[in-house]
Amino acid sequence: MTHGAPIPETVTLHVPFRVVKRGGRKEMHLPDGVRPDRKADKTLVKALARAFRWKRMLKSGEFATIAELAEQEGIATSYMTRILRLTLLAPDLVEAILDDKLGREVTLAQVLEPFPLEWSLQQQAPAVLESNKGRSGPT
């Protein structure tokens, strides 16, 4: 068995970053020039997943009404109806959310704001416009 240099008891690592509050949550901002791997906003993705799951449960007849399903899930009916509206988003917007192409500026609260039902008009909804300044938009 070979003995190398002793391992120090304490190792100090300095990582420059700053904590910024955004939409009630804290985010870590790295120095300019450093880009972390982008991951989709978990809150939006979770809301989309719940919306499509609930829609499937209602459509299958597992639950007769939104109120019945909301009671089973232990959440308010009004919250469930707002989340279920996400199933009306254009497929390209759903994909953009899942691929994190809308940017961190777009929050669940913004996406839940009233939006047009016609998919072609959804591209012009305020939350989408805010997130796409200077971008070509979702495809």
C-alpha positions as CSV (number, residue, x, y, z in Angstrom):
1,M,0.0,0.0,0.0
2,T,1.4,3.4,-1.0
3,H,1.0,6.4,1.2
4,G,0.6,9.7,-0.6
5,A,0.5,13.3,0.7
6,P,-1.9,13.6,3.7
7,I,-5.4,14.9,2.9
8,P,-6.1,18.2,4.6
9,E,-8.9,18.2,7.1
10,T,-10.5,21.3,5.6
11,V,-10.8,22.2,2.0
12,T,-12.0,25.7,1.1
13,L,-13.6,26.3,-2.3
14,H,-14.5,29.9,-3.4
15,V,-17.3,30.2,-5.9
16,P,-18.3,33.8,-6.8
17,F,-22.1,34.2,-7.1
18,R,-24.9,36.4,-5.8
19,V,-28.3,35.5,-4.6
20,V,-31.2,37.4,-6.2
21,K,-34.9,37.2,-5.3
22,R,-37.2,36.7,-8.3
23,G,-40.9,36.0,-8.0
24,G,-40.7,35.0,-4.3
25,R,-37.8,32.6,-4.9
26,K,-34.1,32.9,-4.5
27,E,-31.9,32.3,-7.5
28,M,-28.1,32.0,-7.7
29,H,-26.5,34.3,-10.3
30,L,-23.1,33.3,-11.5
31,P,-20.5,35.8,-12.7
32,D,-20.7,37.2,-16.3
33,G,-19.4,34.7,-18.9
34,V,-20.3,31.7,-16.8
35,R,-23.4,29.8,-18.2
36,P,-24.8,26.9,-16.2
37,D,-26.7,24.1,-17.9
38,R,-30.3,25.4,-18.4
39,K,-33.1,23.3,-17.1
40,A,-36.8,23.8,-17.5
41,D,-38.6,25.7,-14.7
42,K,-39.7,22.9,-12.4
43,T,-42.8,24.9,-11.2
44,L,-44.1,25.3,-14.8
45,V,-43.2,21.8,-15.8
46,K,-45.0,20.4,-12.7
47,A,-48.1,22.5,-13.4
48,L,-48.2,21.3,-17.0
49,A,-47.8,17.7,-15.9
50,R,-50.6,18.0,-13.3
51,A,-52.8,19.8,-15.9
52,F,-52.5,17.0,-18.4
53,R,-52.8,14.3,-15.8
54,W,-56.0,15.8,-14.4
55,K,-57.4,16.3,-17.9
56,R,-56.8,12.6,-18.6
57,M,-58.4,11.6,-15.3
58,L,-61.5,13.7,-16.1
59,K,-61.7,12.5,-19.7
60,S,-61.4,8.8,-18.8
61,G,-64.4,9.2,-16.4
62,E,-62.4,8.3,-13.4
63,F,-63.8,11.5,-11.9
64,A,-67.1,13.0,-12.9
65,T,-66.4,16.6,-12.0
66,I,-63.5,19.0,-11.4
67,A,-64.8,19.5,-7.9
68,E,-64.7,15.8,-7.2
69,L,-61.1,15.5,-8.5
70,A,-60.0,18.6,-6.6
71,E,-61.4,17.1,-3.4
72,Q,-59.5,13.9,-4.0
73,E,-56.3,15.8,-4.7
74,G,-56.8,18.0,-1.6
75,I,-56.7,21.3,-3.5
76,A,-59.1,24.1,-4.2
77,T,-61.4,23.8,-7.2
78,S,-60.4,27.3,-8.3
79,Y,-56.7,26.4,-8.4
80,M,-57.4,23.2,-10.3
81,T,-59.4,25.0,-13.0
82,R,-56.6,27.6,-13.4
83,I,-54.0,24.8,-13.8
84,L,-56.3,22.8,-16.2
85,R,-56.3,25.9,-18.5
86,L,-52.7,25.0,-19.3
87,T,-54.0,22.1,-21.4
88,L,-55.3,24.8,-23.8
89,L,-51.8,26.2,-24.6
90,A,-50.5,25.8,-28.1
91,P,-48.3,22.7,-28.5
92,D,-45.3,24.8,-29.4
93,L,-45.7,26.9,-26.2
94,V,-45.9,23.7,-24.1
95,E,-42.8,22.4,-25.9
96,A,-41.0,25.8,-25.3
97,I,-41.8,25.6,-21.6
98,L,-40.5,22.0,-21.4
99,D,-37.4,22.9,-23.3
100,D,-36.9,26.1,-21.3
101,K,-37.0,28.3,-24.4
102,L,-39.2,31.0,-22.8
103,G,-36.6,32.0,-20.3
104,R,-36.6,32.4,-16.5
105,E,-38.6,35.6,-16.7
106,V,-41.8,33.7,-17.5
107,T,-43.4,32.4,-14.3
108,L,-46.3,30.2,-13.6
109,A,-48.3,33.2,-12.4
110,Q,-47.7,34.9,-15.8
111,V,-48.7,31.8,-17.8
112,L,-51.9,31.5,-15.7
113,E,-53.0,35.0,-16.8
114,P,-55.9,35.0,-19.2
115,F,-54.7,34.0,-22.7
116,P,-56.5,33.6,-26.0
117,L,-57.8,30.2,-26.9
118,E,-56.7,30.4,-30.5
119,W,-53.1,29.0,-30.7
120,S,-51.9,31.5,-33.3
121,L,-52.9,34.4,-31.0
122,Q,-51.2,32.9,-27.9
123,Q,-47.8,33.9,-29.2
124,Q,-48.8,37.5,-28.6
125,A,-50.0,37.0,-25.0
126,P,-48.1,39.3,-22.5
127,A,-46.2,36.6,-20.7
128,V,-44.8,35.3,-24.0
129,L,-44.0,38.7,-25.3
130,E,-42.1,39.6,-22.2
131,S,-40.0,36.5,-22.4
132,N,-39.2,36.8,-26.1
133,K,-37.8,40.3,-26.3
134,G,-35.0,40.1,-28.7
135,R,-35.7,36.4,-29.5
136,S,-37.2,34.7,-32.5
137,G,-39.8,33.0,-30.3
138,P,-40.8,29.4,-29.7
139,T,-40.9,27.1,-32.7
